[in-house]
Amino acid sequence: MLGPIAIEQANEIGKSILFLVEANPGPGLGILLAYTVFGKGSAKQTAPGAMIIHFLGGIHEIYFPYILMKPALLLAAILGGMSGIFTFSLFNVGLVAPASPGSIFALLAMTPKGGYLGLLAGVFAAAAVSFVVSAFILKTSKNDTKDLAEAQAESNSLKQTRVTADNVSVEKNTTNFATPDLIVFACDAGMGSSAMGASVLRKKIKDAGLDIKVINKAISQIPEEADIIITHKDLTPRAKEKKADAYHISVDNFLASDKYDELVNRLK
């Protein structure tokens, strides 16, 4: 609904604030920053990586599971969004076209000359408000009723994506599992959940003192030198078509950190 109205406004006056209602990464940035500072467990561990993907990559859905962990954080998102729109209004800021994906770079690219200060003010005002509200909720509320893996599964189910119990299956092909140099997390876009999984395993690899590189890529861009490839089980057949001689690990959840512990122990 907002898109056609915004396009009409942009044609008439050269910009529209309606393009910023959904695209503003500020509220999500504040929520993820609060988890980075005040979160616990896997949520605290993965929030910094999610923050980069959200703010710089524009993949907003990556912070949805963090809200599902603590639904009261919807208030932080709402108040953050309101603060951003209010600030954009004060500075008379708008975009000339939709910013997709909603990264800070895309927003700046679609901002007309002279509007950069107001845009940044609105984004960071939204981030500041959502951070303060999120921090208060995280500090004062009881323990989470679900962990991040459960919240991510719920987020996927809300998108009508098939989600099943958390387990890992491994199939070995011709690669020598004992001497891997490169582990690749692969998904459709090479960002989002695979980036979070790579972040979790990368830290565990480093803590174990292993010299193995861990990256995330789109399935279509899996490098030839990949020794171990980790994918969601629904995507494993495509990964095998791309590189059949790798050691493939299929997971139901990229945040299955206990399964990564098993992998690290095998590598050691």
N, C-alpha and C positions, 0 to 999 in steps of 0.2 A: 504493500500500500504506500509506504513512504517513498519508494523508488521513483515511480512515475511523477509524484508531486515534486520531489527534489529535482528531477530532470527538467520539469517545466519551469521551476524557479530559477535553475541555473541558466536556462535559455533566455529568461527574461532579464535577470540581474547579474548573471555571471557567476553565481555561487549559490549554495544552499546549505544551511545548518543541518538539514535533515539527513544529509549524507553522513553526519557524525554521530547520529543517535546510536547506531549499532556498531560502527567501526571503531569508536574510541577504545583504545586498549588500556586506558587508565584504571578503570574499576578492577579488571582482572589482574593488572600489575600490582595493585595495592593488596589484593587478597593473597596472591602468591608470595609477596614480600612478607606479609604477616606470618604465613606458614613457615617461611625461611627463618624468621626470627623466633617465633613462639610455637611452631609446630612440634610434633613428636614423630619418632619412628620414620617410616618410609615416606610420609608426607613431607617432613622436614628435609629429608635427604634428596627427594626428587624435585622439590619446589624451585630451587635455583635454575635447574635445567629447563623446567617448564616455563619459568619466567622469561628466559631468553627466547624460547620458541614462540611464546605468546607475544611478547613485546616487539621483538625484532623480526620474527617470522610471520606474525599475523595469524597464527593458528589459535583462534580464541577458544575452541572447544577443549583445548587441553586443560583448562582450569575448571571445567564443569564438574569433574569428579571431586575436586577439593571442596566445592560448595555442597555436593551431595553428602560428603562426610559430615558436614555441619550445616544443615539447611538454614539455620539462623543467619548464615553469611549472605543469604539473599538480600538481607537488609543492607549489608555493606555494598553489594553490587548496585542496589537501587539508589542509595544515597550517593554513592560515587558517581553514578551516571547522571543523577540530577545536578550534582555540583559541577560536573564537566559541561553540561548543556548550559547551565547558568553562566559559567565563565565564558563559554563561547559566545553567548548572547551579549555579555558586557563588552567583549572585544569585537563584536560584529563579524565573527569568523564563519566561514563556510567553505565547502569544497566545490571544485568545478565539475567533478564527476565522482562516481563511486570509487572508494579505496578498497581494492581487493587484491590480496588478502589485507586484513586490517592491521598491518604493521605500522610502526611509526614512520618508516621510510615511505610507505604508500601514502600515508596521510600527508606528509610533507610534499610529496610529488604532486598531489592534487590540490594543494593550497595555493591560492592566487598570491601574487607578489604583495607583500605588505601584511600578510596574515600569519606569518610564522610565529611571532611572539604570542599572539592570542591563541593559536593552536596549541603550542607547547604549554601555555598557562592552563588551558582547559584540560589537557591530558594529565598534567601533573597535579592539578587540583583534584581531579577525580581519583587519582592514585592515592593522594594524601588522605582524603576522606575515607576511602574504602580501607586503607591500611589502618587508620585509627579505629574505625568501627570493628574491623576484623580482629585486630589485636585485643580489643576489649572483650569480644565474644570468645576468642580462643583462651584468654587468660581467666575468664570468670565462669565459663560453662563447665559442665561435668565432662568426664572422659568421653571420647568419641564412641558412638555405638557401632561403628563399622570402620574397617581399615581402608586404606586407599585402594587396594586391589578390589575390594567389594564395591567401593564407590565407582571405580572405573567400569566394572562389570555392569553395574546398574545403569551407568551412563550409556554404555553400548546397547543395553537392552531397550532403553528409551528411544534409541535410534533404530530399533528393530534389527539389530545386529545379533547374530547367533552367539551366545555366550554360554559356556558350559563349565563344569567343575575345573578347578585349578590342578593341572597336571602337566607333565612334560614327557614327550616320547622322543627317543633318539634313534636315528638310523644312520649307520656308518656305511660310507661308500669306500672310495679308494684312497682318500686323503689320510695321511699318517696323523692320527689324533695326538700322538705323543709330542709332536714338534710343531704346533701351529704358530704362525706369525701374525695372522689377521683374523679377527672375529667380526662378522658383519651382522647387524640387526637390520632386517629388511621389511618394509611394508609398502603399501601402494605409493605413498608420497615421499617416504624416506624421512618424515618428520613426525611430530606428534608422539604417539605411543612408542614407536621404535626408538626415538631419540631418548625418551625417558628410560627405557630398558637398557640402552647402551650406557647411559649415565650411571645406572645402578651397578651394572657389571663392571664398568671401567674402574669404579672405585674399589670394588672387591678384588679385581685383578691387581691393582696397584698395592692395596693393603697386603696381598699375599706375596708381594715381591716378584711377580711374574712380568716378564718383558714381552707382553702380547698387546698388540694394538687393537682397540675396539672402536668401531665406527658404526654409523647408521646411514643407510642408503635406500633409495627406491629400488624395488625389485628389478626394474628395467636397467638399473645402473650398478648392479652387483659387480664388483671388480673381479677380474680373472684370478687374482692372487688370493682371493678369499679361501681360507682353510675351513672355518666353521661358520655356518650361516644359521641364524636364529630368526624364525618367522612365526607368525600366528599359524595355527594348524590348517586353517582354511587357505592360506597362501603358500604353504609348503610345496604343493605340486608345481606351482609356477616357478618357485625358486629352484626346484630341481631341474626344470626345463632350462633355466638360465645357466645353471652350473651344476651338472649332475655329479661331478667328482668331488664335491665338497662334503663335509660332515654336517648333516642337517639336523637341527634341533627344532621340534615343533612345540609351541607353547600355547596355552589358552589365555594367558595373561602376561603381558610384558613386564609386569611388576612382581612376578613370582620370585621374589628375592631368595627364598629358601632353596628353590631349584637352582639358582645361580651359585649358591654355596656348594651344592653338589657338583656342579660343573667345575668350579674352581678347585675343589678337592681332587677331582679326577685329573685336572691339568697339573696339579702339584705332584 
